[in-house]
């Protein structure tokens, strides 16, 4: 794995998080207006998933590659 692969992996993860986050917020808002319990039931896992993608730690290989290259 090279330095560019690690950078692409990080951007890919952040992009997925930024795509899922508005969907989770919209689903939560609409679901809360229509059926509060059901809307929150479906929106919370999506919100957690988006946070996981946004704040995902780097893999061990990428940490080694990026530190070695610096």
Secondary structure, DSSP 8 states (H G I E B T S, - for coil): --HHHHHHHHHHHHHHHHHHHHHHHHHHHHHHHH-HHHHHHHHHHHHHHHHHHHT----HHHHHHHHHH-
